[in-house]
Amino acid sequence: MPEPSAGISLQQLGTVDAPRPSRRAMQVYYLTYVSRGHRIGAKLFVPLGPAPSEGWPVTVWCHGLGDPASDFRRWPCTGDDWINTRGCVTGRWAHRGYATLVPWLPGAGPSEPLMSFSPFSVARNGRAVADGLWALWQLAESSHSAGESLLPLDFQRQVIRTDCVSSPLMVYLASQLQTLPGLETVRALVSDDFQPSLAYNASYLNPYFLRLKGRLAAAMYCIWARTIWGLVKAEGWPLEIFFTPAAIELFGQPAETVLGKCDRIFASRLVPPTQSELAPLLYSAVRTHLERDPTGFDIFAWMFTAAMTQWATLGDLAAMLRSPFYQTYFAASDPFFADNIQPFNPGVPLLVVPRTGSRAVNTGGLPSFDERFEHMTRPKINTLKSWGWQVELIRTAPMGGTSFSGGPNQQAVMDRLGEILNLSV
């Protein structure tokens, strides 16, 4: 297949058999392209077999935090375990007839700038998503021009998919549908576990974190610190604005990885919280400093500066949004509020698939998924509806699962997308 342009390449990784006779087998590729001068790696899942006359509809899935350290340890993410790396679950939409692009967002896995990922760098991440779809279009056009049928894709039926901490990225991308090349023909948005927001995390979840026992608090605050550390590094802000000198020394200590030395907070496994490699070090450092077992509040105060702690403990969401500290550093990463973004209607439906129906949480002492839905997801849905968005809530059963977990919610999403995209297959 002819090379469409410099910096774009496609490598075949292998095939995955159909899970049942009614499904399709899929071909998996490794795609590289360039975004803002940086090389981005992605996995592409394409259904096998006869395609619709227009081609397979195209989806792009934007990952959340996951465990970046695991990606680094699997470098270059194309070896014998390629089927177990990023996207192996969400890419299964290809079994249902959807080509799915799963980029490692900038700074995650093999994507440059290496080891710098933050889910809240929404402008940088959003550009990488759009550039990935544009690169995929060039590859498909080259295939078509060469008389091949390698990538029979229908770019008039595109779907953006996000999960959990990439929810702000979904809202940002929705605001750019007519601005970023590659997004003009997005017909629907699908968001699983539609929760994270810096303001909502601080106003609703942080009080729970503060009350956790020290070891659990250390594990949860390491995850929180990781997202903020990445944003600060990506934006070029001084770490001293957000983190205390002791935290900077602990989190920033150079750690050896297969890609060379990087900040310990990037190289350490953080999830699941019970297996965090960094939390025991954080807990021990605070315990040594205080000469007693630390509380959640002790962990928090040891890590963050006075400016951060003052903002995160204001307690009132409206006051947090008005805070000059928040407006200076976090507002652009939190596009769920009219304080931060001009209200808009993207003109395409958003299917929200909440993670509900279970008391299970990632660690004890935190609110259930049902409680998070009521206090974090539903308010965001109501905000977007007030802006004119068409938001459809997919909740088929108490344990319905996500849009990619194979349960009844996935089937409901497939059925609804078939209607929205006017699919005949």
N, C-alpha and C positions, 0 to 999 in steps of 0.2 A: 504494500500500500504506500502511495507517495507520502512524503513528509509534508504536512499541511503548513507548518511554519516552524521557525527556530524555537527550540525549547519544549516542543510537544512530542511525546513518544508514547507508544503503547506496547506493553509486553504481556503476552499470554501467560497466565499462571496455571490454569487447568480448568477442568469441568467438575461440576457437582451434579450427581444424579438427582432425578426428580424424587421427592419424598414419597410420592404415591402416584398411581397411574393417571389421576386427573390433573396432575401438576406437570410443569415443564422442567427439564434439566436446565442448567445455566452454565454459561461460560464466564470465567472470572479473569479480569485483566488488571495490570498495574499501569496506571496512567500518570505521567508527569507533565507538568506545564509550568508556566511562569506567571507569577502575580506580583506586581509592584517590584520587579527585579529579583524576586526570590523564587526558587524552585519549590514547587508543591507536589507532594505525592498523593495519589488517590487510588482507591480500588473501584473497579467498574464491574457490575454484575449484569449480564445480558441474557435474556431467555434464549434457549435454543429451540429450533424448530421453525416452521413457517410463521412469519410475522404477519400482522394485519397489513393491509395494502398501504396504510399511511406510515407503518413502522410501529415499534414498541413505544408506548408513552414513557416519558423520562421523569425520574424522580431524583432529587439530590437530598441526601441525609446529612444534617449538620450535627456532629457529635457533641456531647457535653464534656464534663471534666474527665470522666473515666479514670484511668490510672496512667498518666503520662509516662511514669517510670517503666511500666511494663512495655510500652511501645519502644522506648529507648533500648531496652534489653533484648528486643527482638530485631534490632537493626540488621539489615536494611528493610525488614518487613516483607521480604519476597522469598524467603527461604522455604524449607520443607513444611513449616507450620503456617503457611500463608492463609490457610482456611480458618485459622484460629485468631488471626489478628483483627484489627479494627474493621467493623462493618460486616463481620461474618453472619450476624443475626439479622440486622436491618437489610442486608443485601438479599435476603431470601424473598423479598418482594418479586425478584426475578422469576421465582417459581410460579408466581401468579400473573406473569405477563408484563411486568414493569422493569425497564432498564433502570438500574439504580447506581448513581455515582456517590461514593463515600470518600470525600477528601479528608486527609489529616489537615486540620486547620493550621494556619501559620504557627510554627513553634512546637507543634505536636508531632510525634513520630519522625518520619523522614522529611517533614516540611520545614523549610527555612522561614525565618531565622531560627536555627536549631535551639531546642530547649528554651523556648520563650513563650509558650502558649498561655493565653488567658482567655477564658470564655467571654470576658467583658471587653475585649478589644473588638467591638462590634464592627467598626468601619473597616479595619484590616481584615477581619474574618469574612465580612460580607463581600468585600472585593474578591477575595480568594474563591468564594463560592461562585460568584458570577463569572469569574475568569475560567473556572473549571467547566461550567456549562458552555462557555464560548469555545474553549479548547475542544470539548467533546463535539460540538457542532462542526468545527473545522475537520476533525477526524472523519465524521460521518460524511461530510461533503466530499472529502478526498476519496473515501471508499466508493461513494456513488459515482464520482467522475471516472474512477478507474474501472468501472463496470463490476465491482465487487459488491457482495451483500453482507460484509463483515459486521457493519453497524447499521441495521435498518431501524432508525430511530425517528420518532415523531416529536419534533421540537415545538409543535403547536399545542401539545398536551403535556405541559411540565407541571410538576408538583414539588414544592419545597417542604421538607420534613425536618422537625427539630425535636429535641428531647431534653427535658429538665433544664439544666443550666444554660443551654443554648436558646432558651425562650426569648431573651432579649435580642439575640441575633435574628430570630424569626421576625420580630416586630420591625427591626431595622431594615431587613430585606424587603419586607412588605412596603416600607416607605420608599423603597428605591426601585420598584418594579418598572417604572417608566424612565429610569435614569441610568442604571447600570446595564450595559450590553449583555445579553444572555438571559435577562429576566423578563423581557417584554411579554413573553407568551406563557408565563406562569398562570395556571388556571385554578389552583387550589393550594391551600396551606394545611399541613397536618402537624399538630403539636402534641406530643406525649408529655405527661407529667408537667403541665404548664404552670410552673411555680416561680423559679428563681428571679429575684430582683434584689439589687443591693439594699434598697430602702426597706423592702418587705422582710428580707433576711434579718436586717438589723433591728427592725421594730417588732417583728413577731417571733423570730427564732432565737435571737441573741439572748433574751431573758431566760429561755430554757437552757441555753449553753452555760450561762452564768451559774445556774443552779446544779449543773452536773457535778459529779464527783471528779476529782482532779484528773485521774487517768483518762476517763471518757472525755472530759472537757479538752484535754490536750489533743486527743485524736481529732475531735471535731474542729478545733481551732487551727490545727495544722492544715486541714482542707480549706478552711476559709482564708487562712494566710496565703496559701498557694495561689488562689485566684487573684488576690490583691497584689501579691508579689509580682506575678506575671504581668498584670496590667501596668503596674508602676514601671517595670523594666521596659515594657513595650512603648510606653509613652515617654520614657526618658526622664521621669521625675526622680528627685532624690528619695531614696529609701527612708531617710531620716524623718521625712514628713509623716510617715505612717508607722514605722517600726522603731522600737527602742534600740539603743546600741547593743544590748545583750542579745536581742532577737536577731538583729542583723548579723552578729557574729555567729550565732548558732545556725541560722537558716542559710547564710551565705558562705559558709565554710566550703572550700572546693572539695568536691567528691569525684572519685574516678568513675568513669563510665566507658562504654565501648566507643563513645565519640569523643573521649577526652574528659577533662575536668569541667564540671559545671557546679552551680550552686546546689548545696545539699537538698534544698527544698524542692528542686526540680528532679533530682536523681533518686529521691526516696519514695518507696511505696507508701501510699497514704490511704488507699481503700482496698478492702473494707476497713473501717476504722479499727476493728479489733486486731487487724494485722498491720497497722501502721508501723513503719520503721522509724519514723521521726518522732512520733508522740512520746515514746519512752525517754528519748533524749530531752525533749521539751519538759516533760514532767520532772525529770531528775534535775535539770538546771534550775527550775523554779523552786523545787524542794530544797536544794542546796542553798539557794539565795535566802529563803525564808527560814530555814532550819526547822521546818515542820511540813506536814502534808498539805499541799496547796488545794484551795478550792477552785471552782471554775472561774470565779471572779479574779482570783490571784493569777491564774494562767493568763487571762485576758489582759489584766493590767500590766503584767510583766512583758507581754509581747508588743502592745500597741502604745503609741504616743498619747499624750494628753489630748491632742486634737482629735485623734481617732476615737478614743474612749468617750470623750464628751459627746461627739456626734452620735456614736452607736448606742449611747445610753440616754438619749433625750426622751425616749419613751413615747413621744407623740409623732405620728407619721407626718402630719402636716408641717410640724416644726422641723423635722428631719429634712423634708424636701426644700424648705426655705433656707436651710443652713448654708452659709457661704462656703464652708468646707466641702459639703456635698455637691453644691452647684459647680464648684471649681474642678473637682476631681472625679465625681461619680455620675453626675447627671447624664452625660453623653452615653454612658453604658447602661442606662436604666430608662428606656423609652416607653415606659408604661404610664407616664403622667403628663398632663398638659403643661406642667411646670418645665418639662424637659424637652418636649417635642411638640410641634404644631399638630393638633389632632387631625387625623386624616382617615379616609376610607380607601383601602386598597382596591376595592371593587371585585375581589375574589373571596370565596368562602373560606373560613378557617374552621377546621374540624379539631376540636379539643378532646383528647383522650386522657382523662385523669387517672392517676394511680390511686384507686380507692378500694373500699371493701375489705380492708384488713387492718388489724391492730399492729401488724408487724412494722417495725421501723429499723433503720440501720443501727441504732443503738438505743438502749433503754433510757428513759427519762425525757425523750423527745415526743412531740405530738404525733399522733397517728396520721396516716395518709388521708384519712377522712377529715381530720381536723385541719390539716394543711390545705386541703381542698377548700374548705369553707372560709378559712382566714387568709389564704394567699391566692388561690386560683380563681375562686368565684369573684372576688373584687376586681381582678384584672379583666375577667370576661365582661363584667358589668361596665367597666371603663371603656373597653373597646366597642361594646354595643352602643354606648352613649355617643361614640364617634361615628356611628353609622355602619360598623362592621357587621357582616353576616357571620355570626359565630354559632356553630352547631356543636352541642355537647354530645359526645358518644359515650353513653353509660348503659350497656346492655344488661349487665348483671353485677352483683356485688364483687365478684372476682373476675371481671371481664378481661383483664389484662390490658396490654398496650396495643398499638397499631402494628407492632412487629413481633409480638410474643406468640401468635398463633391461636389466641382464644377468640371468644365471640366478639370482642370489640374490634379485632382485626377484620373479621368478616363483615362487620357493620361498616367499617371504613372502606373496605373494598367495594361493597355494594353502593355506598354513597358516591365514591369517586367514579364508579362506572356511570352513574347518572350525570354527574357534573361534567365528565369528560366525553360523555356520549359514546361510550365504548360498546362495541358489538361483540367483544370477546370476553 
